Amino acid sequence: MHVFQQGYLTVQDLIADCKPDIFLLQEHWLTPANLCLFNSRFSDNTLFGGSAISGCAQKGMLCGRPFGGIVSLVNNSLLRHTVVVHCDKRFVIIGVFNYLIINVHSPCSGSSDRLINAMSY
């Protein structure tokens, strides 16, 4: 998305045109308190995901360029067939019917914690 405010219109257009059952998004850069923006903009879908900014936001005011955030949007018609396997700031795994959907955010080499996170899984 490269920032929710810049990308949500494109996502709305893609959802209107293609009508996907599942939509995988990365780099929304929203704080946990602002994840509700997905619900207001994409009311026909349910959000599974989180914010990679939660640790920074708890420390105080955000400075510099925000980063990360991963979301899987599932059409509300599939909710009774959807199971959350794991949800984290770097990946979301959901089961829909007999499918396992994995949405992974692999940060670039410029992220200071990329090796620590990769090694802890």
Secondary structure, 3 states (H helix, E strand, C coil): CCCHHHHHHHHHHHHHHHCCCEEEEECCCCCHHHCHHHHHHCCCEEEEEECCCHHHHHHCCCCCCCCCCEEEEEEHHHHHHEEEEEECCCEEEEEECCEEEEEECCCCCCCCCHHHHHHHC
